[in-house]
């Protein structure tokens, strides 16, 4: 089933939103790759992780409690996927005190 747009303006707004959703996801993934290649997450401070926890919780609560399109709710879940991978990496890649500049 295809979505029928009411005007060109609604098509442009939807296309711009899709662009932001897609490239927002792509913007988050390089951090996972860098963590994997370095085998460390010491540059991800605990303050930053607390911010990400708070941001993820507020984003999900707002998306599911407010009447919003399903597409937006799914986009919030993709942020949770990235966050879950970051938490997993924080758990498996411990701080190596023998490595220079990997602590502190």
C-alpha positions in Angstrom: 0.0 0.0 0.0 1.4 3.4 -1.0 1.0 6.6 1.0 -0.8 9.3 -0.9 0.5 12.7 -0.2 -1.9 15.6 0.0 0.5 18.1 -1.5 4.1 18.5 -2.7 4.8 20.3 0.6 3.9 17.2 2.6 6.1 15.1 0.4 9.0 17.4 0.8 8.6 17.5 4.6 8.3 13.7 4.8 11.4 13.2 2.5 13.4 15.7 4.7 12.4 13.8 7.9 13.4 10.5 6.3 16.7 12.0 5.3 17.3 13.2 8.9 16.3 9.8 10.4 18.6 7.8 8.0 21.7 10.0 8.3 21.2 10.4 12.1 21.6 6.6 12.3 24.7 6.6 10.1 26.2 9.4 12.2 26.0 7.2 15.3 27.6 4.1 13.9 31.3 5.2 13.5 31.7 5.3 17.3 31.0 1.6 17.5 33.5 0.9 14.7 36.2 3.0 16.5 35.6 1.2 19.8 35.9 -2.1 18.0 39.1 -1.3 16.2 40.8 0.2 19.3 39.3 -2.5 21.6 38.8 0.2 24.2 36.1 2.6 25.4 38.1 4.6 27.8 37.3 7.8 25.8 33.6 7.3 26.7 33.4 8.8 30.1 30.8 7.8 32.7 29.3 11.2 32.5 28.7 10.7 28.8 27.1 7.3 29.4 24.7 8.8 32.0 23.8 11.5 29.5 23.1 8.8 26.9 21.0 6.7 29.3 18.9 9.8 30.2 18.6 10.8 26.5 17.5 7.3 25.5 15.0 7.0 28.2 13.4 10.5 27.6 13.4 9.9 23.8 11.6 6.5 24.2 9.1 7.7 26.8 8.2 10.7 24.6 7.9 8.6 21.4 5.6 5.9 23.0 3.5 8.2 25.2 2.8 10.9 22.7 0.6 10.2 19.7 3.2 9.9 16.9 3.7 8.1 13.6 5.0 4.5 13.7 8.0 5.5 11.7 9.2 7.9 14.4 8.7 5.2 17.1 10.8 2.8 15.0 13.5 5.4 14.6 13.7 5.8 18.4 14.2 2.0 18.6 17.2 2.2 16.3 18.8 4.7 18.7 18.3 2.0 21.4 20.1 -0.5 19.3 23.1 1.7 19.0 23.0 2.5 22.8 22.8 -1.3 23.6 25.9 -1.9 21.5 27.7 0.9 23.2 26.8 -0.5 26.7 27.9 -3.9 25.6 31.2 -2.5 24.3 31.7 -0.6 27.6 31.2 -3.9 29.4 33.6 -6.1 27.3 36.4 -3.5 26.6 37.8 -2.7 30.0 40.3 0.1 30.6 43.8 -1.1 30.1 46.1 0.5 32.6 49.2 -0.7 30.7 48.3 1.2 27.5 49.5 4.8 27.2 46.7 7.4 27.3 44.1 4.7 27.9 43.3 5.8 31.4 42.7 9.0 33.2 
